[in-house]
Amino acid sequence: MISRNTKLSINTNNTPFQLKPAGQDYLWGGNKLNEDFSKNIDMTPLAETWECSVHPDGESVVSGSIYDGQKLSYVLEKHPEYMGTHPGSTLPILIKLIDAKKDLSVQVHPDDDYALENEGQLGKTELWYVMEATKDAKLVYGFSRNVSKEEIERAVVKDRIE
């Protein structure tokens, strides 16, 4: 409990700001992110918008506030306290909106240990929240039958994996 005599310090520089997303134009994308969500990103197709990202392939930019026009990574570097209980760490999330007009490519995401050792970046654990889908839409996880490592390697080499 805080007593009446306790002096509180308030950081007045910690003000909210909005982010402008980065766009990705993968072949399987559509136009809904611009048409239905007013993203106003000049890409066709617009497959993904990275709403909150410090990833070098598509970093969010601050819109408004004293940080207007600055990359999110710059703001977090200058203010590690914005990371809450993880100051000095890399932002561990990437928030996206996806418009998959066609089937997505096969997705393989390594864990942090493998990714750091082989790709120099964190791995990727995914959570999907589907906001809209056609009646025949589906999410596929894994394979429809048991397959060996060798079968997968052969299919990848022959560009025959789905």
N, C-alpha and C positions, 0 to 999 in steps of 0.2 A: 504494500500500500504506500502511496506517495503522500507525504505530509504537506501541509500548507507552506512550510518553510523551504521545501526542496526547490532548487532552481533547475528548470528544464532547459536544455539547449535544443533548438530546432534548426535543422539544416534547411535553409530557405532556397538553396540551389537545387534541391531534389524535387523538381517539378515534373508533372506528367508530360509526355510528348507522344505524338502519333508517328507511325512508321509508314513509309511508302514501300510497297513490296517490289521485289525484283520479279521479272517474268522469265519463263522458260518456254521455248517453242518446239517441243518434241513432236515428232510426226503423228503421234496418236491423239494429239490435243484437238480441241474444238474452239468455239467462239463464245461459250456461255460466260466465261469469267469477265469478258468485256460487256457482253450484251445484258446479262442478268445481274451482275455484281458491280457494274460500272467501274472496272479497274482502269480503264483508259490507258492501256499499255499497247503501244504500236507493234504488235506481233500477230502473225497469222500463220499457223494456229497459235493460240495461247493455251498451252497445256497445263501450266502450273503458275501460280503466284506464290512466292516465298514471302509470307507476311511478316515473319520475325526470323531474321537470319543474319548470322555473321559469317556464313560460308563464303569463301572467295569466289565461287561460281555464281553468286547471286546474293549480294548483301543488301539488307534493308537500309534505307536512308531516312533520317529523322525529318519529319515535316512539322514545322512550327517550333515554338519555344526558342530558347537561346542557342539551341543546337541545330537549327534549321539547315538542311543541306549536308549535314555531317553523316558519315557512315556510323552505323550502330556500334561497330567494333571500336571506333575512335572514342565515342562517348563512354563506353564501358571501360576502356583503358584509362581514361581521364578520371572516371568515377567508379572505382572498383566496389565501393559500398553499394552501388546499384545492384550488385549480384547477391545481395543479402547475406546468407550464411556461407556463400562460396566466393568471397572476394579473391580476385587474382586468377580465377579460373576462366576457361572458355565457356561461352554460353552453350549449355548442353542440349539445347532444343532447336529444332527447325520446324516452324509451323507453316504449312502449305495449304492452299486450296488447289484441287486438281479437277480438270475437266477432261475426262477420258472418253472422247468421242469414239475411239477405236480401242482394241485390246492393247493394254500396256505391254511393254517389253518385259522379258523375264527379269525379275528383281532378285538380286542376291546381295545381302548386306552382312558384312562381317561384324564380329563383336569388337569392342574397343582394343583389346590386346592385339589381335591380328591386324586391325586397321592401322593402329599406331606404328606397328613394326613394318608393315608393307606399303602403307599409303601415306603415312605421316599425318593422319587425322583420326578423329574419333570414329568409332563404328556407328551403327544405326539400328536402334530398336524402334519399331513402328507401332503407332496406334492410329487406327482409321476411324473416323466418324463420318458416316455417309449421310449427306444432307439431302440428296435427291438421286433417284435411280429409276431407270425404266423397269417394267415388270420382268423382263428377261435378263436383267443384269445379274452378275455373279462375281464373287470374290473367290479366287482359287488360291489355296495354300497347300504347298507340297505337291505330291504326284498322285495320279489316279491308281497307281499300283506300286508295289515295292520295286525299287531299281537299285542297281549296284553303282558304286562310284565309277567303275569302268564304263558302264552304259551311259552315264551322264557325261563323262569325258568324251566318249565317241560322238554323242549327239551334239555337244558343243563344237567340236572340231568340224563336224559336217554341217553346222548351222541348222540343225533339225530339232532343236529343243523347244517345246511349247508348254 
